[in-house]
Amino acid sequence: MNPNTPPPAPTPSVPRRDFLKTSATLAAGATLAPRFLTAAERTRSIGANDRIRIAQIGCGSRGQGAHLEKGILPHKATQNFEVVAIADPWKRSRDSINGVITEAFGRPAKEYQSYKDLLAADGFDAVMIASPDFHHTTHLEAVAKARKHIYVEKPLATEFDKLLRSYDAAKAAQAAGSIIQVGTQLRSFPGIVGARQLVKDGTIGKITRIDETRNGEKPYWYQYADRGANEADVNWKEFLGDRKMRPFDGRLISAWYGYYEFCQGPVPQWGAHFLDLMHYVTGCGMPESCVCLGGVTYWKDEYKFTTPDNVTATWMYPEGFMVTSSNNFGNSAGSSRKFYGDKGTLAVDNWNAPTYSAEGGPKRDGKIRGKQNVTPIEHPDHFLNWLQCMRSGETPNASIDAGYQHAVAVLMAVISYDTGKKTTYDAKKRQILTA
């Protein structure tokens, strides 16, 4: 959903621990009865000459910009697809994205306020999900049970019980033939694919620590704060989903990023990218433990945002390295992204052009001379990879398992932040525990 203008009254601050409590079941009607593929459907992908019909759930800046304009539309000339349906509770977002769709395909997509109505109407093969964070698991589970191909945004989940349900539904859909791509697109960058090979080859040696510091002068949610939303143009109940009912608040629907009940901040949002990149480059397993501290330390004003503007999370991994993700929105200096090995250091300060050197390596052996550019390895971009996999039947670059891995790491941090306690993950029981 893409905000555009705000009214007054911000959402009242809610204690963080309240959001740790999650419901045992989804709200009534949140999922549809599964449509199981026939044996023939399971054994074939979309044909090379068949048109892929795509629906979009969530039509804001992410849905319109990242998914449509920068995502699939650049491949319109080489990939046979069309966008046929959209769903979003805000009319302004639907109108905006349908303008792009009409220009691209010569006709508008069918519009729905609710994802449930869109899924009930059917008539499409694949769904792209770019709804607000707190809707991701609800939409993923419903679309998976409808047995569609899926592209779903990160962070994959904001509550652990919903993560498990949506992940299990997605795995069942995958077994029935659904191609599922998670929106952690960095692992499709040629430079990042090259960095993975560099680490695999042992060039920087044994990794002991991986750090990301990603700062800014102001929280990113402020850019959405002053866009108005007319109550008559919003299906307010649909937007709130399983969150408690409250009076219409145009600022909330515009700047939901800034309210902790709806968005848990930069560690799940920005950190999900970093964690997935780190998981991909190192090939590591699930995190063992995590601690996270932070809060609203600087931006205290009339907006009364509750998403932390200063936060640091640290994880320990069984491979023997420590990982830290840190964000400060009171000063933009100091941003950095480093993999520290005993033979050298990999720097991913530029997503598209990582570098490496022998700097700091106690076992550096003279094989790395000066600062070197990582050799990129060509790879289809994230959306092209998804489109191609729908035809080939191959597993896309960011599988649902990769999404589950980053989601567990993120939620370990969220629960530590909420409780003030260290968290651990029991992989056999699929549980996040607090110490």
N, C-alpha and C positions, 0 to 999 in steps of 0.2 A: 504494500500500500504506500502511495506516495503522497504525503501531506502537502498542503498548499496555503494555509492561512489559519491563524488560531484565535479562539475566543479567550476569555479570561480564565478563571479558576483552575489551578493545577490540581492534579490528583492528590488527595491527602496522603501523607507519608504513612506507610504501613510497616510494622516491625518486620525485619528481615526473616526472623525465625518462622513467621506465619507462612512464608512462601516455601519453606522447607517441607511443609505438610502437603502431601499430594493425595488426590482422590484414588480410591481403589478401582474405580471404573470410569470410562469416559462418559461425558454428558449424554443423555438419551438422544438417540438418533445420530450420534457422531460418526458411526461407521455403518457401512452397508454390508449386506450379505455378500459373501465372496462369489465371484463368477469364475468357476474353474475352467481352465482351458481344456479343450479336447486333446487327445493324444496327438492328432495332426498338428494342432496349433503349437503344442509344446515342442515339437520337433522341427519347426520351421521358424525362421526369422522373417521380418518384413522383406519382401522380395526386392531385388535390385531396382526394378522399375515401378514398384508400388509407391504411391504417395503416402507419406507418413502424416497423419492428421494429429495435430498437437493442440492441447488445451493449456491454459495458463491460470493457475490459482495464485492470487496476489499480484496486483497490477500497478504497484507503486514504483518508486525509482529503481528498485532492484529488478522487479519483473520487467519493466519497460526498458530500462537502460542496459543492465547486465545480461538479462536473458534474451531480450529481443534484439535491440539495436546493435549491441556489441557481441551478443552470443550467437544466435542461430541465423539471423538475417545476412551476415556476411557470407554464409554458405548457401544462400538461396539459389545461386546460379548452378551450383554443382550437386546439391542434394535436393531430392524431390520431396518437399514437405509443404504444409500449409498450417497456419494457426486458425482453428475453426471455432474455438470457444474460450471465454474468459470468465473468471469469477472474482469479485471483490465487493465488499460491503459499501465502498465509497464510490458514488457515481462519478465524481471528478476523475478518479483513477481509471475507471472503466472507459470514460470518454477519451481520456488522453491516450491510453494504450491502443484503443480502437482506431484512433487517427493514424497511428503508425501502421497498424495491421491493414487498414484500408488502402493506404499508400503502397504498401508492399504487395498486397494480393488482389487489389481491385475491388474488395468488398469487406465489410466489417465482420468480426467474429460474433457469434451468439453471446449475449451477455446474461450473466447470472449474479445475483447478490450473494448467494450461498454456494459453497463447494458441493453441498449435498444435492442441490438441484442440478448442478452441472454434471455430477457423476450419474444421477438418475437419468439424465437425458441421453448420455452416451454419445456415440457417433464419432469417436476419436480413439487413437491408438496409444497416445503418450500424454503425460501431464508434467508440466514444469511448476514447481512449488516455490514461490517467493513471498510467502505470507510472513507476518511478524513472527519473531522467534517462538513465542509461546503457543503458536498454532502448528509448528512444524510436525510434531509427532501426531497430532490429530489428523492432519491432512495426509501425512505419509501413510498412516495406518489405513485410512479410508481408501486412498488410491491403490494401495497394495492389495487390499481385499477386493477391489474392483478389477484387479489383474491387468493393470496398465503398465507400460514402460514409464519410468519416473526419473526426473531430475529434481533433486531436493536440496534446498539451501542449508548452509550451516548457520549457527550450531545446530546439530541434529535434534537436540532436546534441551528443555529447561527443567525437567523433573525426571528422576531416574525410573520410576515405575512406568511412566509413559514411554520412556526410551525402550524398555524391555518389550512392551507390547508392540510398539511400532516396528522395532527391529525384527521380532519374531514374525510379524505379518509380512515384512519386506522379504525375509528369507524364504517364506513360503511362496511368495509371488515370484521370487527369483527361481526357485525350483520348478515353478510352473511356466517359466519362460520369460518373465519380465526382466528387462535390462534397467538397472538402477545405478544412476550416477549421482554422487554427493558433490555439492558445489564447492569443494576445496580445490580450486583450479590450479594452484601453484605447482602441483605435482605433474601438470601437463606442460609446464614451461620447459623449453629445451635446456636452459641453463640449470634448472633444478634436476632434470633427468641426468644431466652431465655431472652434477654434484653428487648424486646418488652413486654413480659409477666410480667417481673419485674416491669416495669413502669406502666403497666395496673393494676397491683395489688396494686399500691400506695406505694410500698416499699420505694422509695426515696421521696415521697410526691409530692407537687406541684412544677413543674419545672419552674424556673424563667429565666434561661439562659443556652444556649448550645454553646460551643465554640470548634472550631477546629483550631489548628495551625499546619501546615504541611510544614516543611522547608527543604532546601537542600543546599549543598555547591555550586551547579551549576545547571542551568536550564536543565531539561531533554531533551530539543530539541537539545542540543549540541552533544548528542550521535549519532545523525543522520547526522551531518553537513558535515562529510568528507567521504561520500560514493558517488562514481561516478555514473552518469546516462548518458547513451549514447542516444543522440537525436533520433537515428534511431530505438531504442528499445521502444520509448515512443509515445503514441498517445497523443500529447500535448494538443490538443483541448479538448479531452475527460477529461483529468486531470483538466483543468481549469474550465470546466463546464460553469456556468453562470458568472464566473469572467472574467474581461476584458482580451482580447488577449494581449500577450507580447512575446518577444523573448524567446526561450527555455532557461530554467535556471535549470540546474541539481541540484543545491543546494536547490532550492525551492521544487522540487518534492521529494527530500530526506528529507529535514528538514522543511516541511510545518508547523509543530508545532510552529516554531519560528517566523512565520509571521502572524501578527494580522488579516490580511485580510482573512486568511485561518484557523486560530485557535485563539480563543480569550483568551487562556491561562489557568492558573491553576484553576481559579474559575469555569469556565464551565467544565473543564476536571476533575480535582481532586475534586473540590467542588460539582460537580454533584453527586458523590458517597456519600459524606458526607451529602448533603441535602436529598438525597433519603433515606439514612439510618435514618436520623433524622425524616423525614416524617413517615417512617415505624414504628419506635420505639415509637413515641409519638402519632401517629394517628391524627396528626393535619391537619388543612385545608390549604388553599392557603395563602401565605404571604401577608401582608397588604402594607408594604413599604420597601424600600431598599436604602442604600447609599454605594457607592464603590469608593475607591481611590487607586491609584497605578501608576506604570509606569516602564520604563526601567531605573533603578536607579544605577545599578552596572555593568552589563555585556554590556559595550559599547566597541565594538571592530570591527575588519574587517568584521565580519559576518553581522553586521547591522541588527540584529534581532529586531523586533518591538513588540513581545509579552511581556507583563509586567513580570519582574522578581521579583517584590515586589508589593503585592496587598492585600487589605483587603476589604471584603464586609460584611455588617451588615443588617440583616432583622428583622422586627418586625412581629410577628404572632398574630392573633386574640385571641389565647389561653392565651396571656399575657406573653409570653417569647420572649427574644431577642436571635438571632442566629448570630454568627460571623464565617466567614471562612477567614483564613489569611495564606499567603505564602510569605516566604522570601528566595530567592535563593542566598543570600550573606553570610549566616551562617546557619548551619544545626541544631543548638541547639534550644531547647524549644518546640519541637513538642509534641502535646498533643490533646486529644479529650475527652471532659467532658460534662456530663449532670448534671446540678446543681439543686437539689431539696431542699425543706425546711426540709426534713428528712435525707438527705444524698446525696451522689455523685456517679453517674455511670461513670466509666472510660472505654472508648473503645480505649485505646492506642494500644491494640493488637486486630486486627479485629476478630481473632478466639477465644480470651479468655478475654472477658470483665470482669471487677471486679466492686464491689461497696462497699461503706463504709458509716458510719454516718458522715464523715468529713464535717464540715462547716454547717450542717443543723441546723437552729435556732429552729426547732421543733423536733429534734432527740429525740426519746423516749426510747432508750436503746435496741430496738429490733434487731438492727444491731450491731454485736460485731466484731470489728476489720475489716480487709480487707477480703471480701468474693468473691469467684468466682461465676459468674453468671451460673446458671444451664442451660446447653445447651438443646435445644429441637430439636430432630432429624428432618431433612428436606432434601429432595432430592436436590442435587446441581442444580445450575441455568439451565444448559443445559439439565440435566436429567429431571428436572421439565417441561421444554419446550417440550421435546420429549414425555413425558408421557401425557401432556395435549393435544397434537395433536391426541392422541388416545382416551382420555377420554372426550374431549370437554370442560374440566374445564378451568377457567380463570387462567393463570399462575401467578407466584408470583409477578412479576413486570409488571403489566398491562400497556396498552397504557395510561391509566389515570394517573398512577404513573409517567410515562415518561413525560406527559404533565405538571404535577405538578412541577417536578424538572426543566423542561425547562423554565417555567414561572419564577421561582425564579432566575435561572441563567441569563435569559435575562433582568430581572429587574436590576441585578448587571451590566451587560454589558452596558445597556443604561445609567445607572447612571455614569459609568466610562467614557463613550463617551461624555456625555453632561455636566458632573460636577454637576448634579442636583439629588435631591431625586426623586425616582420613587415610584409610587403606582400602585396597580392592581385593576381594576374594574372587578370583576368576572361576573357580569350580562352582561356587554357589551363586555367582553373578550378584554380588552384594558390595555396596560401598559402606564401610564401617567407620565409626568414629572412635578414636582412642580415648 
